[in-house]
Amino acid sequence: MKKKIYIKILLILVQIIFLYGLSILGNLIVSLLNLPIPGSIVGLLLLFMGLHTNIIPVTFIQEGAGFILVVLPLFLIPSTVGVIEYPELLSIRGVMLILMVMVSTFLTMIIVGRVSTFREKKEEV
């Protein structure tokens, strides 16, 4: 029983290291080519292309990515607490800013969900 847990933890750790390696590779590409975009975005594009072309199987990153998504809200807590230090964000302009961010996030979630559903149905055929 303990052996299965250790194997799963090791698998998640290896997958997270792989995802981090893609981010480092993206940073390296950006610094070598002097690109005006963040290296993490290039790393995400590398991951996307690898998944899209089946060079990287989904099962190779599935557990690690799932774990990262579970702990992701913990990374957002410091920025939320930081908002409290700036009371001007709670003024009318701040409320409008927060509203715009919420609406754009909501629209992004809807669009990504619809596109994912469309692509999933297309792949089933």
N, C-alpha and C positions, 0 to 999 in steps of 0.2 A: 504494500500500500504506500509506504513512504517512498519507495523507489519510483512509483508513478508520479508522485508529486514533485520529486526532484527532477525527473525527466521533463515534466511540463514546465517547471521554473526555468530549467536550462534552455528549453526550446524557446520560451518567451524572451529570455535574455539574448539568445543568438539572433532572433528576429529583430529585436529592438536595436541591437548593434548593427545589423545589416541596414536598417532604415536610417540610422544615424550616419553610417558610412556613405549612403547615398547623398545625404545632406552635405557631408564633408566633400564628397566628389563634386557636388554642385558648386560649393564655395571655391574649390580649386579651379574648376572650369571658368567661373566668373573672373577670378583673379588673373588667370592666364590670358583670357580673351578680352579683358577689360570691358565686360558687359555692364550695361546700366541697370541690371535687375539683381535682386538678392539671390545669393547662392542657394538658399533653401528652396526658392521657387524653381531653380534649375534642377535641384535634386528631386523635387516633386514631379517635374516634367520627365526626368529620367525614369522615375518609378512608374509614372503613367504609361510611358512608351514601353517599358519592360513588361508591364501587365497587359497592355493592349496587344503586343506582339507575342505574348505567351513565352517570352524569354524568362520572365520571373513568374512562376506559378503563384496563384492566389494563396494556395495552402502554405507557401513558404513564408508569408508575412501575416497570415490571418490571425494567429494567436497574439503575436506581438502588437499588431495594430489595434486589436480589440482591447488589449490591456491599456495601451496608451489612451484610447478613447475613454476608458473608464476613469482614468486619473486626470484627464484633461481639465475638468472643472477646477481642480485644485490649483492649477496654474493661473486661473482667472481671478482667484480670490484676491491676490495682492493688488491687481489693477482696480478691482471694485473698492477695496479699502482706500486706495489712492484717491478715488473720486471724492471721498469725504473730506480730504485735505483741501479741496478747491470748491468752496461754497458757491462760487460764481457759476459752476455747472448746474446748480439747482435754481438758477434764475430762469427767466423766460427763454433766453437764448440757449441755455443749457438743456432745458426741457425739449426745445425744438431739436437740438442736436441728438439727444437721446432718442427722441421719437423717430428721427430720420434713420438712425442706426438700427433701431428695432424693425422698422418697416423694410429697410434694405436687407436685413438678415432674414426676415420672414419671407420676403420675395425670393431670395437666394435659395432658401430651404425648399420652397415650393417648386422652383424651376429645376433644381438638382434632383428632387424626388421624381418629378415628371419625366425628366430626361432619363434617369436611371430605370424607371419603370418601362419607358419606351424601348430602351436598349435591351432590357431583360426579355421583354416580349419578342423583340426582333431576333434575339439569339435563340429563342425556343423554336422558332420556325425553321 
